[in-house]
Amino acid sequence: MKIETQSFTDKLVENLRNLTKATIITPTDQDYNIQRKVYNAMIDKQPGAIVICTNTTEVQTAINFARENNVLLAIRGGGHNGGGLGLCDDGMVIDLSGLKSITINTENNTVKVGGGCIWNEVDNATHEYGLAIPSGMVSSTGVGGLTLGGGVGYLSRKYGLTIDNLLEAEMILADGSIVITNKDQHPDLFWAIRGGGGNFGVVTEFTFQAHKQKMVYGGPTLWPIEQTEEIMGWFDGFIKTAPDDINGFIATMVIPESPFPEHLHNKKFCAIVWCYTGAMDQMEETFTPILDKKPLFAHTGEMPYPALQAMFDGLFPTGMQWYWRADFFNSLTPEISAQHLKFGSKIPTPLSQMHLYPISGAASRVGATDTPWAYRDAEYCGVYVGVDPDPKNADKITNWCKDYYNALHPYSAGGAYSNFMMDEGQERIKASYKRNYERLTKIKYLYDPNNFFRVNQNIAPKA
């Protein structure tokens, strides 16, 4: 169903300014082109107004204004979404970057986090108390987008997905009302936001369960790309019987010129990036079978958890060209490994790569319908990312990703992790929620019957 909206006019902007103290950026402002940028430089959307909020009241006012004036609305947290879903053309963007509160309760190890926080801000704050919250693999990601989509990361095998550690959320709904949702209050809404994305409202504050985890042991191990099939086969057997304390993701990648040794530069490798959360006196025993595979290069060691989380941030600053494709896999068969060798051997640009994240340990022990995140029984969450700073290479990295996806999708479980998806159509969204999609459409109808929040991986409301 197509919903007619109106574009921002000077009069609308004037009316909005009279209603709120939030900073409002429009196309006539000098810093408009800076403010409308997001992490993926392929995204070039031009909103009519960007409303930078610093508190819940400002967010509520902006939501009410957009609804009452029939203005298309997008919500931007960290701006990290691959498909640029934190922006829209002509309409309003609510920018949550001013909601930066972090409150840590050391009596029960819970953490309240403002909806505009970035994970590195949270990691550094909790680390002071020897705590960590499971998140992703890059610390520049926004808390909101990653959490609402699921949250696969270094700590997933030990402590579960980010959504498995979400205890409560303060939200503003489509009608402008503010609610607290948890397992006892609005439990249907609480179920829906743990993987259902930004379809149900704007989260202004998250409450997480943190865990005692100050230090980890981790880092990358590298093998020549020609050993991809061998290493993937070995890892598949290793991780299935490994204790929850050890996690690692497989990558095919090109080693950049910094910070790695010169003899590795610009060569293709099959890599595994490790994270060990257990006792350090057992680390050597745990890593013995890994080192027995004789990696060409190993850069592992004990480090603060935030250091591992931020290890690759410097390689991927804001403003790169990005294209994403993703799939879940129920196994890592020789046919699948052969395709990874094929496409890993022809990576198009130095920063483009493939990752396979295990969905096992604690992450797999949550029921497939306990949250919307439906692929608890998948063995791996895979993603192919084409990355390059030069817009001239946009087609090159896009075509590599699409070809990679087309070659492997026939072997996949059917859907993808929503945080790794571009704008890929409704059938792809349905496949990614499987049996949970119908329940999500009904909850969407209860809380957003007119599909007001639709700039997202959209779940259409259904009575």
C-alpha positions in Angstrom: 0.0 0.0 0.0 1.5 3.3 -1.1 1.2 6.0 1.6 1.1 9.6 0.3 3.3 12.1 2.2 4.2 15.7 1.9 7.6 17.2 1.5 9.1 19.7 3.9 8.3 23.4 3.2 9.7 26.5 4.7 6.4 26.9 6.6 6.7 23.4 8.1 10.2 24.0 9.2 9.1 27.3 10.8 6.3 25.5 12.6 8.7 22.8 13.8 11.2 25.3 15.1 8.4 26.9 17.2 7.7 23.6 18.9 11.1 22.3 19.9 14.5 23.3 21.2 16.1 20.5 19.2 18.6 21.5 16.5 17.0 21.5 13.1 19.2 21.2 10.0 17.7 21.9 6.6 19.1 22.0 3.0 19.8 25.7 3.3 22.1 25.3 6.3 25.9 25.3 5.7 26.5 22.0 7.4 23.6 20.2 5.8 25.7 18.0 3.5 27.9 17.0 6.5 24.9 16.2 8.7 23.2 14.1 6.1 26.2 11.8 5.6 26.1 8.3 7.0 28.6 5.5 7.3 28.0 4.1 3.8 29.1 6.7 1.3 27.0 5.0 -1.4 23.9 6.4 0.3 23.0 9.9 -1.0 19.6 10.8 0.4 18.4 14.3 1.0 16.0 14.8 3.8 13.9 17.9 4.2 14.9 18.3 7.8 17.3 16.6 10.3 16.2 17.0 13.9 19.1 16.4 16.3 17.5 15.5 19.6 19.1 15.5 23.1 16.2 14.2 25.2 13.0 12.1 25.1 10.7 15.1 24.9 12.4 16.4 21.8 12.1 13.0 20.1 8.4 12.8 21.1 7.7 16.3 19.7 9.4 15.4 16.4 7.4 12.1 16.1 4.1 13.9 16.8 5.0 16.6 14.3 5.9 14.1 11.5 2.7 12.1 12.1 0.4 15.1 12.3 1.9 16.6 9.1 2.1 13.4 7.2 5.8 13.6 6.8 8.0 10.6 6.0 10.2 9.7 9.0 13.5 8.0 9.4 15.4 7.3 12.6 19.1 7.6 12.8 21.1 6.2 15.7 24.7 5.5 14.7 24.1 5.9 11.0 25.9 2.6 10.4 23.2 0.7 8.5 24.4 -0.6 5.2 21.3 0.3 3.3 21.2 3.8 4.7 17.9 3.3 6.5 18.7 6.1 9.0 17.9 8.5 6.1 15.1 9.3 3.8 14.5 11.7 0.9 12.3 14.8 1.4 11.1 13.7 4.8 12.3 14.1 8.4 15.3 12.4 10.0 15.2 12.1 13.8 18.9 12.0 14.8 19.4 10.4 18.3 23.1 11.2 18.6 22.4 13.6 21.5 20.9 10.8 23.7 24.2 9.8 25.2 23.5 8.7 28.8 25.2 5.6 30.2 24.2 4.6 33.8 25.9 1.5 35.3 24.4 -0.4 38.3 27.2 -2.4 39.9 24.8 -4.1 42.3 23.1 -6.1 39.6 25.5 -5.4 36.7 22.8 -3.7 34.6 23.5 -0.8 32.2 21.0 1.9 31.0 22.1 3.3 27.6 20.8 6.2 25.7 19.4 5.5 22.2 22.1 7.6 20.5 25.1 5.9 22.0 27.8 4.2 20.0 29.2 0.8 21.2 32.7 2.1 21.8 31.2 4.6 24.3 29.4 1.8 26.1 32.4 -0.6 26.0 34.7 1.9 27.5 32.3 2.9 30.2 31.5 -0.7 31.3 35.1 -1.7 31.0 36.0 0.5 34.0 33.9 -1.8 36.1 35.1 -5.0 34.6 31.9 -5.5 32.7 30.9 -6.1 29.0 27.7 -6.3 27.0 27.6 -8.6 24.0 27.5 -6.5 20.8 29.0 -6.8 17.4 32.5 -6.9 15.7 33.0 -3.1 15.1 32.8 -0.6 18.0 31.7 2.3 15.8 28.3 0.7 15.3 25.3 2.4 16.9 23.7 0.7 19.9 20.1 1.1 18.7 20.4 -0.4 15.2 22.6 -3.3 16.2 20.4 -4.2 19.2 17.1 -4.0 17.5 18.4 -6.3 14.6 19.8 -8.9 16.9 23.5 -8.4 17.7 26.0 -11.1 16.6 29.5 -10.5 17.9 32.6 -11.7 19.7 30.7 -12.6 22.9 27.8 -14.4 21.2 28.9 -18.0 22.0 29.6 -17.1 25.7 26.7 -14.7 26.5 24.3 -14.9 23.6 23.2 -12.2 21.1 22.7 -8.6 22.2 18.9 -9.1 22.3 19.4 -12.0 24.7 20.8 -9.5 27.1 18.2 -6.7 26.7 16.1 -6.4 29.8 14.0 -3.3 29.1 13.5 -0.4 26.7 11.9 3.0 26.9 10.1 3.6 23.7 8.1 6.3 21.9 5.3 4.8 19.8 3.7 6.0 16.6 0.9 7.7 18.5 3.5 9.7 20.5 3.0 7.8 23.8 6.0 6.8 25.9 6.1 3.2 27.2 8.4 1.0 29.2 8.6 -2.5 27.7 10.0 -5.6 29.3 9.0 -9.2 29.9 6.1 -8.0 32.2 5.1 -4.7 30.6 3.9 -4.8 27.0 5.5 -8.3 26.6 4.4 -8.6 23.0 6.2 -5.4 22.1 9.3 -6.5 24.1 9.3 -9.8 22.1 9.0 -7.8 18.8 11.9 -5.4 19.4 14.4 -8.2 20.1 15.2 -8.7 16.4 12.3 -7.0 14.7 14.2 -3.8 13.9 12.9 -0.3 14.2 9.4 -1.2 13.1 7.6 -0.6 16.4 8.8 2.7 17.7 11.9 4.7 18.7 13.9 3.4 21.6 15.3 6.3 23.7 16.9 4.1 26.3 18.0 0.5 26.5 18.6 -1.5 29.7 21.1 -4.4 29.3 22.4 -7.2 31.4 26.2 -6.8 31.5 28.7 -9.6 32.4 31.9 -9.8 34.3 34.4 -9.7 31.4 37.3 -7.2 31.6 40.0 -9.0 29.6 39.9 -11.4 26.6 42.5 -13.3 24.6 42.2 -12.8 20.9 43.2 -11.5 17.5 43.7 -12.8 13.9 45.4 -15.9 12.6 46.2 -16.1 8.8 46.6 -18.8 6.3 47.3 -18.4 2.5 44.0 -18.1 0.6 44.8 -21.5 -1.1 44.2 -23.2 2.2 40.6 -21.8 2.5 38.9 -25.2 2.1 41.2 -26.9 4.5 40.9 -24.3 7.2 37.1 -24.0 6.8 36.7 -27.7 7.1 38.9 -27.8 10.2 37.2 -24.9 11.9 33.7 -26.4 11.3 34.7 -29.4 13.3 36.6 -27.5 15.9 33.9 -24.9 16.8 31.1 -27.6 17.1 32.8 -29.2 20.1 34.6 -26.1 21.5 33.7 -24.6 24.9 31.6 -21.5 24.9 34.6 -19.5 26.0 36.2 -19.7 22.5 34.7 -17.9 19.6 36.1 -16.9 16.2 34.9 -15.8 12.8 36.3 -16.9 9.5 37.2 -14.3 6.9 38.6 -14.2 3.4 40.4 -10.9 3.0 43.3 -8.9 1.7 45.9 -7.7 4.3 46.2 -3.9 4.1 49.5 -2.1 4.3 49.0 -1.1 7.9 49.3 -2.2 10.7 50.4 -5.7 9.5 54.0 -6.7 8.6 55.2 -5.8 5.1 55.6 -9.3 3.8 51.8 -9.8 4.2 50.7 -6.6 2.4 48.2 -6.9 -0.4 48.1 -10.6 -0.3 44.9 -12.7 0.1 44.3 -14.8 3.1 41.8 -17.1 4.9 41.7 -15.6 8.4 40.1 -16.5 11.7 39.7 -13.7 14.3 39.5 -15.2 17.8 38.0 -14.2 21.1 38.6 -16.3 24.2 36.8 -15.3 27.4 37.9 -18.0 29.8 40.6 -18.3 32.4 44.0 -17.2 31.1 45.7 -20.2 32.7 43.7 -22.4 30.4 44.3 -20.3 27.3 47.4 -22.2 26.1 45.6 -25.5 26.2 42.6 -24.0 24.3 44.8 -22.5 21.6 47.1 -25.6 21.1 44.9 -27.1 18.3 44.6 -23.7 16.6 48.4 -23.2 16.5 48.8 -26.8 15.4 47.3 -25.7 12.1 50.5 -23.7 11.6 49.1 -20.2 10.6 51.4 -18.2 8.5 50.9 -15.3 10.9 49.3 -15.0 14.3 48.7 -11.8 16.2 46.9 -12.9 19.3 47.3 -11.9 22.9 45.6 -10.8 26.1 43.8 -7.5 25.8 41.0 -5.4 27.2 37.7 -6.4 25.6 37.2 -2.9 24.1 40.5 -3.2 22.3 39.4 -6.4 20.5 36.1 -4.8 19.7 37.8 -1.8 18.2 40.7 -3.7 16.5 39.5 -3.1 12.9 37.7 0.3 13.4 40.7 2.2 11.9 40.5 0.2 8.6 36.8 1.2 8.1 36.2 4.9 8.8 33.0 6.6 7.9 32.7 7.6 4.2 33.7 4.4 2.4 31.6 2.9 -0.4 29.9 -0.2 0.9 27.7 -3.0 -0.6 26.4 -5.9 1.5 24.9 -9.3 0.8 24.3 -12.0 3.4 22.9 -15.5 4.2 22.5 -18.0 7.0 24.0 -21.5 6.5 23.0 -24.7 8.2 26.4 -26.3 7.4 29.8 -25.6 5.9 30.0 -28.2 3.2 32.9 -28.8 0.8 30.7 -27.2 -2.0 30.3 -24.1 0.2 34.0 -23.9 1.1 34.9 -24.2 -2.6 32.9 -21.1 -3.5 34.6 -19.2 -0.7 37.9 -20.1 -2.1 36.8 -19.1 -5.6 35.5 -15.6 -4.6 38.1 -15.1 -1.9 40.7 -15.5 -4.6 39.3 -12.7 -6.6 38.5 -10.1 -3.9 38.0 -6.9 -6.0 39.5 -4.2 -3.6 41.8 -4.3 -0.6 39.1 -3.7 2.0 36.4 -6.1 0.6 36.0 -9.3 2.5 33.7 -12.2 3.6 32.9 -13.2 7.2 31.3 -16.3 8.6 30.1 -15.9 12.2 29.2 -19.1 14.2 25.7 -19.2 15.7 26.4 -21.7 18.5 27.0 -21.8 22.2 24.7 -19.5 24.2 23.3 -17.9 21.0 21.9 -21.2 19.8 20.3 -22.2 23.1 17.5 -19.7 22.8 14.4 -21.0 21.1 13.7 -20.0 17.4 10.4 -18.4 18.4 11.5 -16.9 21.8 12.6 -13.8 19.9 12.0 -12.8 16.2 15.6 -13.8 15.5 14.6 -17.0 13.7 17.9 -18.7 12.7 19.0 -20.0 16.1 19.6 -23.4 14.5 21.8 -22.1 11.7 25.5 -22.9 12.0 26.8 -19.7 10.5 25.8 -16.1 9.7 27.6 -15.1 6.5 28.1 -11.7 5.0 30.0 -10.5 1.9 31.0 -6.8 1.9 32.4 -4.8 -1.0 34.3 -1.9 0.5 36.4 0.9 -1.2 37.0 4.6 -0.6 36.7 5.4 -4.4 33.1 5.9 -5.8 34.6 4.7 -9.2 34.8 1.2 -7.7 31.2 1.1 -6.6 30.1 -1.2 -9.5 33.1 -3.4 -9.1 32.4 -4.1 -5.4 28.7 -4.4 -5.9 29.0 -7.0 -8.7 31.5 -9.1 -6.7 29.0 -9.2 -3.8 26.1 -10.0 -6.0 28.0 -12.8 -7.8 29.2 -14.2 -4.5 25.7 -14.2 -3.1 24.2 -15.8 -6.2 26.8 -18.6 -6.1 26.2 -19.4 -2.4 22.5 -18.7 -1.9 21.4 -22.0 -3.3 23.3 -23.6 -0.4 21.9 -21.2 2.3 19.2 -21.6 4.9 17.1 -19.0 3.0 17.2 -15.8 5.0 19.7 -13.2 6.2 20.6 -11.3 9.3 18.6 -8.1 8.9 21.5 -5.9 10.0 23.5 -7.2 7.0 20.7 -6.5 4.4 20.4 -3.7 1.8 17.0 -2.8 0.2 16.2 -6.4 -1.0 12.4 -6.5 -1.1 9.6 -7.9 1.0 10.1 -11.6 0.2 13.7 -11.4 1.5 12.5 -9.8 4.8 9.8 -12.5 5.2 12.5 -15.2 4.6 14.7 -13.7 7.3 12.0 -14.0 10.0 10.5 -17.3 8.9 7.7 -18.5 11.1 8.0 -15.3 13.3 6.9 -13.0 10.5 3.2 -13.4 10.9 3.4 -12.7 14.6 5.4 -9.6 13.9 2.8 -8.3 11.5 0.1 -8.5 14.1 2.2 -6.8 16.8 3.0 -4.1 14.2 -0.7 -3.6 13.7 -1.2 -3.2 17.4 1.5 -0.5 17.9 1.8 1.0 14.4 -1.3 0.2 12.3 -0.6 2.9 9.7 3.0 1.8 9.2 4.3 5.2 10.3 7.7 3.7 11.1 8.5 2.2 7.6 12.0 3.4 6.7 13.5 0.1 7.9 13.5 -3.5 6.9 9.7 -3.1 6.9 7.2 -5.4 8.5 3.8 -4.3 7.2 1.0 -4.3 9.7 -1.7 -7.0 9.5 -4.9 -7.1 11.6 
